[in-house]
Amino acid sequence: MSISQMFSKVTSLAVVALLSVVAIGAALAQNATEIQLSYKDKKFDPAEISAPANTPIVIKLKNNDGKAMEFESKTLKVEKIIAAGADATINVRAQKPGRYEFFDEYNEKTARGALVVK
Amino acid sequence: MVASLIIVFREVFEAGLIVGIVLAVTRTVAQRNLWIGGGVLVGVLAACVVAAFAGALSNLFAGMGQEVFNAFILIIAVVMLTWHNVWMARHGKELAGELRAAGQAVVEGSKSLFALAVVVGVAVLREGSEVVLFLYGVIAGGDSGLGVAIGGFLGLLLGVMVCLLTYLGLVRIPTHALFATTTVLIALLAAGMAAQAAAFLERANWVTALDNVVWDSGWLLSDSSLLGKALHTLIGYTDQPTAMQLTVYLAILLITFVLMRLYGAPAQVTAPARR
């Protein structure tokens, strides 16, 4: 088998694997807890949100501010830019119980909130 | 001012490391400044475009546009880095040797430079768009604009220092050892970027297989600390890697190794990669 044949085999296998993973992903995303959150004037509303443990979480964040913000949480491993006036969907994988802080990276000191997983 | 310095520095830090490595890798190649400079410039312009369309980009792929876009450009960088390593395994000796000045070597060399210029462009683009949005917000908001602008500028300057220090540190390595060192550095860089791409696809819910966190070493070294961030860029360190990220990481290292073996050794001499 030549190298180019080997390559095309490997590539097609990879594509099949990727597609099946995507299909599984779409199926799993159904059971997530959805939370609404908004942002304006360096404040999250509500400043504290909660979700059940061990289920994926989807945070729907609306940035009502005139500026872009960057939603970030080190513990939740999330980092997302949200343009002025835009909505964003933030997928968070299933978490253990605990308190997870998040903030606007552009105003880290003041613009803070937390997700409490119970 | 200090806050904006920190924000901008944090963003340009990673790009600075990558540009420094690329400069060291290409130090013997003719016209490299043109290519790398071009990569930085295109990266900055693209960052402005991405920043301008940040809202529209986010809305793609059911709100997961940013994640998918980041994963996509990271994958491009991974391909380019891997290709560079494989290419260097074959032609590195010619380039470093007396053939360097010959026309053919320059033509061949620019192929590899193109790949690395793309990597530089991607690094600048990824970090740059966040800086652009931040600075734009500051200017548009008008609150203490000058102090923030000065802070941002100083942060950028510090990022350039990181780039210089990386470069100067690497070029101190003697030429015969530099090649082996940069090969390993680039392979780790590529594997780390691939794992990052996997993380973005996980966040977009495009990849959910093997999504269990294998370990949590945040107590030892947080990947948001400066050292953690440096290691994150250089070798792909993450304090909570998923099984998928680890798999992708190891797969890229393996693929690089196999491809370098397959294509690397020209018939006549021992593999340059082993030097």
Contacts between the chains, C-beta under 8 A, distances in Angstrom:
chain1	res1	chain2	res2	distance
A	3	B	262	6.6
A	21	B	206	7.4
A	21	B	207	5.4
A	21	B	208	7.0
A	21	B	209	5.1
A	22	B	206	5.5
A	22	B	207	7.6
A	24	B	208	5.9
A	24	B	209	6.3
A	25	B	205	4.9
A	25	B	206	5.7
A	25	B	207	6.4
A	25	B	208	4.2
A	26	B	205	7.6
A	28	B	205	7.5
A	28	B	208	5.1
A	29	B	205	4.9
A	29	B	208	7.8
A	66	B	140	7.1
A	66	B	141	7.2
A	67	B	137	3.6
A	67	B	140	6.4
A	67	B	141	5.8
A	68	B	51	7.9
A	68	B	54	6.3
A	68	B	133	4.3
A	68	B	134	7.7
A	68	B	136	7.3
A	68	B	137	5.5
A	69	B	137	8.0
A	70	B	130	6.5
A	70	B	133	7.6
A	70	B	134	7.7
A	74	B	222	7.0
A	74	B	224	4.8
A	75	B	218	7.9
A	77	B	199	7.3
A	77	B	203	7.8
A	77	B	240	6.5
A	78	B	203	7.0
A	80	B	58	7.9
A	80	B	66	6.2
A	80	B	67	7.8
A	81	B	54	5.5
A	81	B	58	7.4
A	81	B	66	6.4
A	81	B	129	7.4
A	81	B	130	6.4
A	81	B	133	6.1
A	82	B	58	6.9
A	83	B	54	4.5
A	83	B	55	3.4
A	83	B	58	6.7
A	83	B	133	7.8
A	84	B	55	7.7
A	84	B	137	7.9
A	85	B	55	7.6
A	86	B	54	7.8
A	86	B	55	4.4
A	86	B	58	6.2
A	86	B	59	7.7
A	87	B	63	7.3
A	88	B	58	5.9
A	88	B	63	6.3
A	89	B	62	7.2
A	89	B	63	3.6
A	89	B	64	6.9
A	90	B	203	8.0
A	91	B	64	7.6
A	91	B	203	5.5
A	91	B	204	6.9
A	91	B	205	5.2
A	93	B	202	7.2
A	93	B	211	6.1
A	105	B	7	6.9
A	105	B	130	7.9
A	106	B	7	6.6
A	106	B	134	5.2
A	106	B	137	6.4
A	108	B	3	7.5
A	109	B	3	7.2
